[in-house]
């Protein structure tokens, strides 16, 4: 093509080629933090101007620290290894635009930089700056095609039983108070605390037998109440009352213990079922319900979305995938571009507690991308993100076309002959006509899973004499067919999508989404995403953002334009 040329773009030892920059690259005379030849400055010091005070002794370039952090996660290095790479490796010096004699810096500087990243939404801003530079270079397309996938992330804590949880929480609180004011603790500690909480719970042998466990837990509970009463008393030092470990102790004791009518401290019973977000705020059945003198609701621990499972990371949560895995930690959601003529670039990252469902995150992803002007024209998603409500909301609010499979009728096995799609809907008369020509009475509004639905119930007399009744209703007791419809715009989306996702054309269009799983696999196996390096949601999110940025660097180095 006339007038076009090839430029070699380099990040350290990673390089790739692209045709025709057309003068859109950002150039600097000093400390080039980024790509070579044409030089894209992924980060410049001005991007971090509000992170640091304006006066004082000049420090290390924040743009340099940002790029070092990205390269650190690109190669899955520790802080010490990354600091040594800056001092010793020629490819890193080239990427940073420093002299060969550059001595580098102490590894603790990287930890301090991450502390600044943890404030507010700075981590997201870091990735946003990188993506904007790639947009300016023509490598990321606005209103293009994107795909999103999630993966589980293991917290940097051990999985504890409930007995271990209360004992370890008590020990952690005692150690924190002791480090702050040993004299005050000596005045409130009871005999036996040192023997029970002197070592980490993993080194102690747990009591065997239900009676021994109950006695031990009640003793730990009483010790915790004694410490909390002393620490939260008006005469206690304010520094002790404000300790994070004391607050975690208070929250864990609320979740794990309760007082009965006689004022006796008792251990709560375990949940009867797995936590589900849709069940929050609804009454739960219990074998204790109706028992004399017992209140079944406060006698059980809270849902997993609320329950603290480790005193060392109070934001980590338990979750599970049915039939697959159980874990304590978080979830990472990655959104990347997948346009045919451009490299794959992760443009957005969300970190959530482990129990939060994928479907509850998609609205936040779309809002964030729209706020940055990067919302996709077409968004490829798996079934965990897609419902008719999601498809409708994305189209009407953000003009985004969601492409993903809608869940098939979960009651189809009960009606093997006819699904909901086989019935004709008359929205004006509010009736449903079955394949045999029978029309239902007008439907009635109802609620299902706390959402508005339309309940259609055919008459028993109409269904009882039907020749295909067993294939339609699936029952032998003569009841009429019952169908739940969504509101009209959602029902039309559900019916249309269920029909389309069976076609070969739709499946070919949707096949591009599978690449998101490859990106997740790369971040997990090459960059250590599966295991948290830090504790807490904010710092875990920093790890995910820097991992995404490092993955982008690797992806750019491997991209071959057509």
C-alpha positions in Angstrom: 0.0 0.0 0.0 1.5 3.3 -1.1 2.7 5.6 1.7 2.6 3.0 4.4 5.7 1.7 6.3 6.5 -0.9 9.0 7.6 0.3 12.4 9.1 -2.0 15.0 7.5 -1.4 18.3 9.3 -2.7 21.4 8.6 -3.1 25.1 11.8 -4.4 26.6 12.5 -7.7 24.9 9.0 -7.9 23.5 8.5 -6.5 20.0 5.9 -6.4 17.3 5.2 -4.7 14.0 2.4 -2.5 12.7 1.8 -0.7 9.5 1.6 3.0 9.3 1.6 5.0 12.5 0.7 8.3 10.6 2.3 10.5 13.2 -0.1 9.6 16.0 2.6 8.3 18.4 3.6 10.3 21.5 7.3 11.3 21.7 9.5 12.3 24.6 13.1 13.4 24.7 13.8 11.9 28.1 12.8 8.8 30.1 10.8 7.1 27.4 8.5 4.8 29.3 7.1 2.5 26.7 7.5 1.4 23.1 10.5 1.9 20.9 11.2 3.3 17.4 8.0 5.3 17.1 7.7 5.2 21.0 4.4 5.1 22.6 4.6 6.5 26.2 2.3 4.2 28.0 2.7 6.3 31.1 4.1 9.8 31.7 4.8 11.6 35.0 1.9 14.0 34.4 -0.6 11.0 34.7 0.3 10.7 38.4 0.6 14.4 39.3 -2.2 14.3 41.9 -0.7 11.2 43.6 2.3 13.0 45.1 2.9 16.3 46.9 4.1 19.2 44.8 6.9 20.1 47.2 9.7 18.1 48.9 12.7 16.2 47.6 12.2 14.7 44.0 11.5 11.0 44.1 11.6 8.2 41.6 9.5 8.8 38.4 6.0 7.5 39.0 5.8 6.7 35.3 8.8 4.5 35.7 7.4 2.8 38.8 4.1 2.2 36.9 5.9 0.5 34.0 8.1 -1.5 36.3 5.0 -2.8 38.1 3.4 -3.8 34.8 6.6 -5.6 33.6 6.8 -7.2 37.0 3.4 -8.8 36.5 4.1 -9.6 32.9 6.9 -11.9 34.0 5.4 -12.8 37.4 8.3 -11.5 39.5 8.5 -10.6 43.2 9.3 -7.1 44.3 13.0 -8.0 44.9 13.3 -9.7 41.5 11.7 -6.7 39.7 14.0 -4.2 41.4 17.0 -6.3 40.5 15.8 -6.5 36.9 15.8 -2.7 36.7 19.4 -2.7 37.9 20.7 -5.6 35.9 18.7 -6.4 32.8 19.4 -4.5 29.6 16.0 -5.1 28.1 14.3 -3.5 31.1 16.6 -0.5 31.0 15.8 -0.1 27.3 12.0 -0.3 28.0 12.4 2.3 30.8 14.6 4.6 28.7 17.4 4.8 31.3 21.1 4.6 31.1 23.0 1.3 31.4 24.6 2.6 34.5 21.2 3.2 36.2 21.5 1.7 39.7 17.8 1.0 40.2 16.0 1.4 43.5 15.1 -0.5 46.6 12.4 -3.1 46.2 10.2 -1.5 49.0 9.5 1.4 46.6 7.2 -0.9 44.6 5.1 -1.7 47.7 4.7 2.0 48.5 3.6 2.6 45.0 0.9 -0.1 45.3 -0.3 1.5 48.5 -0.9 4.7 46.5 -2.7 2.6 43.8 -5.0 1.2 46.5 -6.5 4.6 47.2 -9.8 5.3 45.4 -10.0 4.1 41.8 -6.3 4.8 40.9 -5.7 1.2 39.8 -8.5 1.5 37.3 -7.1 4.8 36.2 -3.7 3.2 35.5 -5.3 0.6 33.1 -7.5 3.4 31.6 -4.4 5.5 30.8 -2.7 2.5 29.1 -5.8 1.7 27.0 -6.3 5.4 26.0 -2.7 5.5 24.7 -3.4 2.4 22.7 -6.6 3.9 21.4 -4.7 7.0 20.2 -2.3 4.7 18.4 -5.1 3.0 16.6 -4.6 -0.4 18.4 -7.9 -0.3 20.3 -11.2 0.4 18.5 -14.0 2.4 20.1 -17.4 0.8 19.7 -15.8 -2.4 18.5 -16.3 -6.0 19.7 -15.4 -7.2 23.2 -15.8 -10.3 25.3 -15.8 -10.9 29.1 -15.1 -13.9 31.2 -14.5 -14.5 34.9 -12.4 -16.8 37.0 -12.0 -17.7 40.7 -9.1 -16.3 42.7 -7.8 -18.0 45.9 -7.2 -15.7 48.9 -3.8 -15.7 50.6 -5.3 -17.4 53.7 -6.0 -20.9 54.9 -9.5 -22.3 54.7 -10.6 -22.7 58.3 -13.4 -24.7 59.9 -15.8 -22.8 62.1 -14.0 -24.0 65.3 -10.7 -22.9 63.9 -12.2 -19.6 62.8 -13.3 -18.5 66.3 -10.1 -19.6 67.9 -7.9 -18.0 65.4 -9.9 -14.8 65.4 -9.5 -14.6 69.2 -5.7 -15.3 69.0 -5.3 -12.6 66.3 -7.1 -10.0 68.4 -5.1 -10.8 71.5 -1.8 -10.5 69.5 -2.8 -7.1 68.1 -3.8 -5.8 71.5 -0.6 -7.1 73.0 1.5 -5.4 70.4 -0.3 -2.1 71.1 -0.5 -2.1 74.9 0.9 -5.1 76.7 0.3 -3.7 80.1 -3.4 -3.1 79.5 -3.9 -6.6 78.1 -2.2 -8.1 81.3 -4.9 -6.3 83.4 -7.8 -7.8 81.5 -6.5 -11.2 80.4 -7.9 -14.3 82.1 -5.9 -17.3 83.2 -5.6 -19.9 80.4 -5.6 -17.4 77.5 -1.9 -18.0 76.9 -2.4 -21.8 76.8 -5.4 -21.6 74.5 -4.2 -18.8 72.2 -0.5 -18.8 72.4 0.1 -20.5 69.1 -1.7 -20.4 65.7 -4.7 -22.7 65.6 -3.1 -24.8 62.9 -0.5 -26.0 65.5 -3.1 -27.1 68.0 -5.0 -30.3 68.2 -8.7 -29.7 67.9 -11.1 -31.4 70.4 -12.7 -34.6 69.2 -16.4 -35.4 69.7 -19.4 -33.2 69.7 -19.5 -32.6 73.4 -15.8 -31.6 73.6 -16.2 -29.3 70.5 -19.2 -27.6 72.1 -17.4 -27.1 75.4 -14.3 -25.7 73.7 -16.3 -23.3 71.4 -18.3 -22.0 74.4 -15.1 -21.3 76.3 -13.7 -19.5 73.3 -16.9 -17.5 72.9 -16.9 -16.5 76.6 -13.2 -15.4 76.2 -14.1 -13.3 73.2 -17.0 -11.6 75.0 -14.7 -10.8 77.9 -12.1 -9.2 75.6 -14.7 -7.3 73.7 -16.3 -5.9 76.8 -13.0 -4.7 78.1 -11.8 -3.3 74.7 -15.1 -1.5 74.0 -15.5 -0.1 77.5 -15.5 3.7 77.9 -12.3 3.6 80.0 -10.4 1.5 77.5 -7.7 3.3 75.3 -9.2 4.6 72.1 -6.4 3.0 70.1 -7.5 -0.4 71.3 -11.1 0.2 70.4 -10.1 1.3 66.9 -8.0 -1.8 66.2 -9.1 -3.6 63.0 -8.6 -6.9 64.7 -10.9 -6.0 67.5 -13.6 -5.0 65.0 -13.2 -8.3 63.2 -13.5 -10.1 66.5 -16.8 -8.3 67.2 -18.2 -9.1 63.7 -17.2 -12.7 63.8 -18.8 -13.1 67.3 -22.0 -11.6 66.0 -22.0 -14.0 63.1 -21.0 -17.1 65.1 -22.7 -16.7 68.5 -26.0 -15.6 69.9 -27.7 -15.2 73.3 -30.8 -17.4 74.0 -33.7 -16.3 76.2 -31.9 -17.2 79.4 -29.0 -15.0 78.5 -26.6 -17.9 77.7 -24.1 -17.5 74.9 -24.6 -20.2 72.3 -22.9 -21.2 69.1 -25.0 -20.6 65.9 -25.8 -23.6 63.8 -24.5 -24.1 60.3 -26.4 -23.1 57.2 -28.8 -25.7 55.8 -28.1 -24.7 52.2 -25.6 -22.9 50.1 -25.8 -19.1 50.0 -27.6 -17.6 47.1 -27.9 -13.9 46.4 -31.5 -14.3 45.3 -32.4 -15.6 48.7 -31.3 -12.6 50.7 -34.0 -11.0 52.6 -36.3 -14.1 52.4 -37.3 -16.4 55.2 -35.5 -19.7 55.4 -37.0 -22.9 56.5 -35.4 -24.6 59.5 -35.8 -27.8 61.5 -35.8 -25.6 64.6 -38.8 -23.6 63.5 -41.6 -23.8 65.9 -39.4 -25.3 68.7 -40.3 -24.0 72.1 -38.1 -21.2 73.3 -36.0 -21.1 70.1 -35.8 -18.4 67.4 -34.6 -20.3 64.3 -33.5 -17.3 62.2 -30.8 -15.9 64.5 -29.6 -19.4 65.4 -27.8 -19.8 62.0 -24.7 -18.2 60.5 -25.3 -15.6 57.7 -25.1 -16.2 54.0 -21.6 -16.6 52.4 -21.8 -13.1 51.0 -21.6 -11.7 54.6 -19.8 -14.4 56.6 -16.2 -13.7 57.5 -14.2 -16.9 57.0 -10.7 -15.8 58.1 -9.6 -13.0 60.5 -6.5 -12.5 58.3 -8.6 -11.4 55.3 -12.0 -10.2 56.4 -13.1 -9.4 52.8 -12.5 -12.9 51.4 -15.6 -15.0 51.1 -16.5 -18.7 50.5 -18.1 -19.7 47.3 -18.5 -22.8 45.1 -19.3 -23.8 41.6 -21.8 -26.7 41.7 -20.0 -30.0 40.9 -16.7 -28.2 40.3 -14.7 -26.4 43.0 -15.0 -24.7 46.4 -12.8 -21.8 47.3 -12.2 -18.9 49.6 -11.3 -15.6 47.9 -12.5 -13.4 45.1 -13.6 -13.4 41.4 -11.8 -11.6 38.6 -13.8 -10.4 35.5 -11.7 -9.5 32.5 -13.1 -7.7 29.4 -10.9 -7.6 26.3 -11.2 -6.5 22.7 -11.6 -9.1 20.0 -11.7 -7.1 16.7 -10.4 -9.1 13.7 -7.9 -6.5 12.6 -6.4 -5.4 16.0 -4.5 -7.1 18.9 -6.4 -8.4 21.9 -6.2 -5.9 24.7 -7.8 -6.2 28.2 -9.6 -2.9 28.6 -11.4 -3.4 31.9 -11.0 -5.4 35.1 -13.5 -5.9 38.0 -12.7 -7.7 41.3 -15.6 -8.9 43.4 -16.2 -11.1 46.4 -16.4 -14.8 45.5 -20.2 -15.3 46.0 -21.2 -12.4 43.8 -22.8 -13.7 40.6 -21.6 -12.8 37.1 -24.9 -11.4 36.1 -24.7 -8.8 38.9 -21.4 -7.4 37.6 -22.3 -6.8 34.0 -24.2 -3.6 34.6 -21.1 -2.1 36.4 -18.9 -3.2 33.5 -21.1 -1.5 30.9 -21.3 1.7 33.0 -17.5 1.9 33.5 -16.8 1.3 29.8 -19.4 3.8 28.7 -18.0 6.4 31.1 -14.6 6.0 29.4 -16.1 6.0 25.9 -15.0 2.4 25.3 -18.4 0.6 25.4 -18.5 -2.2 22.8 -20.9 -2.3 19.9 -21.1 -6.1 20.4 -20.4 -7.9 23.7 -19.8 -11.6 23.7 -20.7 -13.3 27.0 -21.3 -16.8 28.4 -24.6 -17.8 29.9 -23.6 -16.7 33.4 -23.9 -13.1 32.4 -26.9 -13.3 30.1 -30.6 -13.0 30.9 -33.4 -11.2 28.9 -33.2 -8.4 31.4 -29.5 -7.9 30.8 -29.9 -8.0 27.0 -32.8 -5.4 27.2 -30.9 -3.1 29.6 -27.7 -3.1 27.6 -29.5 -2.3 24.4 -31.7 0.4 25.7 -29.3 2.1 28.1 -25.9 1.7 26.3 -26.8 0.6 22.7 -24.8 -2.5 23.3 -25.7 -5.8 21.5 -25.2 -8.6 24.0 -24.4 -11.9 22.3 -24.7 -15.0 24.5 -26.9 -18.0 25.2 -30.1 -17.5 27.2 -30.8 -20.4 29.6 -33.2 -22.9 28.2 -36.5 -23.6 29.9 -35.6 -25.3 33.3 -39.0 -27.0 33.4 -38.7 -28.5 29.9 -38.1 -32.0 31.4 -41.5 -31.8 33.1 -43.2 -31.0 29.8 -41.3 -33.1 27.2 -43.7 -32.5 24.3 -44.2 -28.7 24.3 -42.1 -25.8 25.6 -43.2 -22.3 26.3 -42.0 -21.3 22.8 -44.6 -23.6 21.2 -47.5 -21.5 22.6 -48.8 -18.4 20.8 -48.9 -15.3 22.9 -51.7 -12.7 22.4 -50.4 -9.6 24.2 -53.6 -7.6 23.5 -56.0 -10.1 25.0 -53.5 -11.3 27.6 -54.0 -15.0 26.7 -51.9 -17.9 25.5 -53.0 -20.4 22.9 -51.6 -24.0 23.0 -50.5 -26.0 20.0 -53.8 -27.8 20.0 -55.7 -24.5 19.7 -57.0 -24.1 23.2 -56.9 -20.6 24.6 -56.2 -19.9 28.2 -58.0 -17.5 30.5 -56.3 -14.0 30.9 -53.1 -14.2 32.7 -52.4 -12.7 36.2 -49.5 -10.7 37.4 -47.3 -12.4 39.9 -43.8 -12.4 41.4 -41.1 -15.1 40.9 -37.6 -14.7 42.4 -38.7 -11.2 43.5 -39.2 -10.2 39.8 -42.5 -9.4 38.0 -43.9 -12.3 36.0 -47.2 -13.2 34.2 -48.9 -16.4 35.4 -50.9 -18.3 32.8 -53.0 -21.3 34.0 -55.0 -23.3 31.6 -58.3 -24.7 32.8 -58.4 -28.3 34.1 -61.4 -29.1 32.0 -59.5 -28.0 28.8 -56.4 -30.0 29.5 -58.1 -33.1 31.0 -59.6 -34.2 27.7 -56.6 -33.3 25.6 -55.0 -36.2 23.7 -51.5 -35.0 24.3 -52.0 -34.0 27.9 -49.2 -36.1 29.3 -46.7 -34.7 26.8 -47.8 -31.2 27.6 -48.4 -31.0 31.3 -46.3 -34.0 32.3 -48.7 -34.9 35.2 -51.3 -37.6 35.7 -53.5 -35.8 38.2 -55.4 -33.8 35.6 -54.0 -30.3 36.4 -53.9 -27.7 33.7 -50.7 -26.5 32.1 -49.1 -23.6 34.0 -46.6 -21.2 32.3 -44.8 -18.2 33.6 -44.2 -15.4 31.0 -41.8 -12.5 31.3 -43.0 -8.9 30.6 -43.5 -8.4 26.9 -40.1 -6.9 25.8 -38.2 -9.5 27.9 -40.3 -12.4 26.7 -39.8 -11.4 23.1 -36.0 -11.3 23.7 -36.0 -14.7 25.4 -38.1 -16.4 22.6 -36.0 -14.8 19.8 -32.6 -15.7 21.4 -33.6 -19.3 22.2 -34.4 -19.8 18.6 -31.3 -18.0 17.3 -28.8 -19.8 19.4 -29.7 -23.1 17.8 -28.7 -21.9 14.3 -25.3 -22.4 12.8 -25.0 -18.7 11.9 -25.4 -17.7 15.5 -22.9 -20.3 16.7 -20.3 -19.1 14.3 -20.8 -15.5 15.5 -20.6 -16.6 19.1 -17.5 -18.8 18.6 -15.2 -15.7 19.1 -16.1 -15.7 22.8 -14.1 -18.8 23.4 -10.9 -16.7 23.2 -11.8 -15.1 26.5 -11.1 -18.4 28.2 -7.6 -18.5 26.6 -6.9 -15.1 28.0 -8.0 -16.2 31.5 -5.8 -19.3 31.2 -2.8 -17.1 30.2 -3.3 -14.7 33.2 -3.7 -17.7 35.5 -0.8 -19.9 34.3 1.7 -17.3 33.0 1.1 -14.4 35.4 -0.1 -16.0 38.6 -3.6 -14.6 38.8 -5.1 -17.6 40.5 -3.4 -17.0 43.9 -3.6 -13.6 45.7 -0.3 -12.0 46.5 -2.0 -9.6 49.0 -4.9 -9.6 51.4 -8.0 -7.4 51.0 -10.2 -6.6 48.0 -8.4 -3.3 47.2 -4.9 -4.8 46.9 -6.2 -7.9 45.2 -7.8 -5.6 42.6 -4.4 -4.0 42.1 -2.9 -7.4 41.4 -5.6 -8.1 38.8 -5.2 -4.7 37.1 -1.4 -5.0 36.9 -1.7 -8.6 35.6 -4.1 -7.4 32.9 -1.6 -4.6 31.9 1.2 -7.1 31.8 -0.8 -9.5 29.7 -1.5 -6.6 27.3 2.3 -6.1 26.9 2.8 -9.8 26.1 -0.1 -9.8 23.7 1.2 -6.8 21.8 4.6 -8.4 21.5 3.0 -11.5 19.9 0.5 -9.7 17.6 1.1 -10.1 13.9 -1.0 -7.6 11.9 -2.5 -8.9 8.7 
